Amino acid sequence: MSDPKHIISAAAIVLNEDNEILLIKGPRRGWEMPGGQVEEGESLSDAARREVKEETGIDVEILSFCGIYQNLTSSVCNTLWLARPIGGVCTTSSESLEVGYYPLEQALTMVTWHTFKERILHCLDKSSHPFFVAF
Protein backbone atom coordinates (compact mmCIF):
# COMPACT_ATOMS: atom_id res chain seq x y z
CA MET A 1 0.00 0.00 0.00
CA SER A 2 1.40 3.42 -0.96
CA ASP A 3 1.46 6.49 1.26
CA PRO A 4 -1.60 8.69 0.82
CA LYS A 5 -1.08 11.91 -1.15
CA HIS A 6 -3.43 14.67 -0.06
CA ILE A 7 -3.42 18.40 -0.57
CA ILE A 8 -4.66 20.68 2.20
CA SER A 9 -5.53 24.21 1.24
CA ALA A 10 -6.87 27.29 2.99
CA ALA A 11 -9.00 30.05 1.47
CA ALA A 12 -10.56 33.14 2.99
CA ILE A 13 -13.77 35.01 2.38
CA VAL A 14 -12.61 38.57 3.13
CA LEU A 15 -15.32 41.19 3.64
CA ASN A 16 -14.50 44.88 4.01
CA GLU A 17 -16.45 47.48 6.01
CA ASP A 18 -18.78 48.00 3.01
CA ASN A 19 -19.58 44.26 2.99
CA GLU A 20 -17.74 43.84 -0.31
CA ILE A 21 -15.84 40.61 -0.95
CA LEU A 22 -12.16 40.42 -1.91
CA LEU A 23 -11.63 38.44 -5.13
CA ILE A 24 -8.68 37.59 -7.32
CA LYS A 25 -8.72 36.77 -11.01
CA GLY A 26 -6.40 33.80 -11.34
CA PRO A 27 -4.71 32.73 -14.58
CA ARG A 28 -6.45 29.30 -14.64
CA ARG A 29 -9.82 29.49 -12.89
CA GLY A 30 -10.91 33.09 -13.32
CA TRP A 31 -12.43 34.96 -10.37
CA GLU A 32 -12.19 33.31 -6.96
CA MET A 33 -11.48 33.91 -3.29
CA PRO A 34 -7.78 34.03 -2.36
CA GLY A 35 -6.27 30.81 -1.05
CA GLY A 36 -3.78 28.03 -1.64
CA GLN A 37 -1.82 25.13 -0.25
CA VAL A 38 -0.89 24.85 3.40
CA GLU A 39 2.87 24.57 3.85
CA GLU A 40 4.54 22.00 6.07
CA GLY A 41 4.54 23.12 9.69
CA GLU A 42 2.00 25.90 9.02
CA SER A 43 -1.37 26.18 10.76
CA LEU A 44 -4.48 26.28 8.60
CA SER A 45 -5.41 29.81 9.67
CA ASP A 46 -1.85 31.06 9.15
CA ALA A 47 -1.95 29.57 5.64
CA ALA A 48 -5.18 31.44 4.87
CA ARG A 49 -3.64 34.70 6.13
CA ARG A 50 -0.42 34.15 4.14
CA GLU A 51 -2.22 33.21 0.93
CA VAL A 52 -4.44 36.31 1.08
CA LYS A 53 -1.36 38.51 1.58
CA GLU A 54 0.62 36.82 -1.21
CA GLU A 55 -2.20 36.92 -3.74
CA THR A 56 -3.78 40.28 -2.92
CA GLY A 57 -1.41 42.45 -0.86
CA ILE A 58 -4.06 42.63 1.88
CA ASP A 59 -3.35 41.80 5.53
CA VAL A 60 -6.30 40.10 7.22
CA GLU A 61 -7.54 39.09 10.63
CA ILE A 62 -9.16 35.65 10.67
CA LEU A 63 -12.59 35.95 12.30
CA SER A 64 -13.82 32.36 12.21
CA PHE A 65 -13.51 28.89 10.73
CA CYS A 66 -16.33 28.13 8.29
CA GLY A 67 -15.83 24.53 7.20
CA ILE A 68 -14.21 22.08 4.81
CA TYR A 69 -14.83 21.07 1.20
CA GLN A 70 -13.24 17.74 0.29
CA ASN A 71 -12.72 16.78 -3.35
CA LEU A 72 -12.58 12.97 -3.22
CA THR A 73 -11.36 12.63 -6.82
CA SER A 74 -8.33 14.90 -6.50
CA SER A 75 -7.69 14.29 -2.76
CA VAL A 76 -7.91 17.99 -1.89
CA CYS A 77 -9.27 19.26 1.43
CA ASN A 78 -10.03 22.98 1.29
CA THR A 79 -10.49 24.75 4.61
CA LEU A 80 -12.51 27.96 4.49
CA TRP A 81 -12.29 30.99 6.78
CA LEU A 82 -14.04 34.33 7.27
CA ALA A 83 -11.68 37.29 7.56
CA ARG A 84 -11.59 41.06 7.53
CA PRO A 85 -8.92 43.37 6.09
CA ILE A 86 -6.66 45.13 8.57
CA GLY A 87 -4.08 46.68 6.23
CA GLY A 88 -2.27 46.53 2.93
CA VAL A 89 -3.18 47.65 -0.58
CA CYS A 90 -4.71 45.56 -3.37
CA THR A 91 -1.76 44.33 -5.42
CA THR A 92 -1.56 41.70 -8.15
CA SER A 93 0.91 38.81 -8.13
CA SER A 94 1.90 35.89 -10.34
CA GLU A 95 -1.21 34.13 -8.97
CA SER A 96 -3.59 37.07 -9.43
CA LEU A 97 -4.05 38.99 -12.67
CA GLU A 98 -6.58 41.31 -11.00
CA VAL A 99 -7.50 41.99 -7.36
CA GLY A 100 -10.39 43.94 -5.92
CA TYR A 101 -13.38 44.26 -3.63
CA TYR A 102 -16.78 43.70 -5.22
CA PRO A 103 -20.38 43.91 -4.03
CA LEU A 104 -21.56 40.38 -3.25
CA GLU A 105 -24.23 40.27 -5.96
CA GLN A 106 -21.69 41.29 -8.62
CA ALA A 107 -19.04 38.93 -7.23
CA LEU A 108 -21.38 35.95 -7.47
CA THR A 109 -21.81 36.58 -11.20
CA MET A 110 -18.04 36.86 -11.67
CA VAL A 111 -17.15 33.58 -9.90
CA THR A 112 -17.81 30.69 -12.30
CA TRP A 113 -15.36 27.88 -11.36
CA HIS A 114 -16.96 24.64 -10.05
CA THR A 115 -18.13 25.00 -6.46
CA PHE A 116 -16.50 28.37 -5.63
CA LYS A 117 -19.78 30.33 -5.71
CA GLU A 118 -21.35 27.67 -3.46
CA ARG A 119 -18.39 27.93 -1.08
CA ILE A 120 -18.75 31.69 -0.78
CA LEU A 121 -22.47 31.43 -0.01
CA HIS A 122 -21.85 28.58 2.45
CA CYS A 123 -19.26 30.67 4.30
CA LEU A 124 -21.57 33.66 4.51
CA ASP A 125 -24.31 31.51 6.07
CA LYS A 126 -22.95 31.46 9.62
CA SER A 127 -25.82 29.23 10.77
CA SER A 128 -24.25 26.35 8.79
CA HIS A 129 -20.81 26.58 10.46
CA PRO A 130 -18.90 24.40 10.74
CA PHE A 131 -19.77 22.48 7.58
CA PHE A 132 -18.24 19.50 5.80
CA VAL A 133 -18.95 18.90 2.11
CA ALA A 134 -17.49 15.95 0.22
CA PHE A 135 -17.85 15.67 -3.53
Helices and strands as residue ranges (DSSP letters): E 7-14, E 20-26, E 30-32, E 35-37, H 44-56, E 58-71, E 76-88, E 98-103, H 104-110, H 116-124, G 126-128, E 131-134
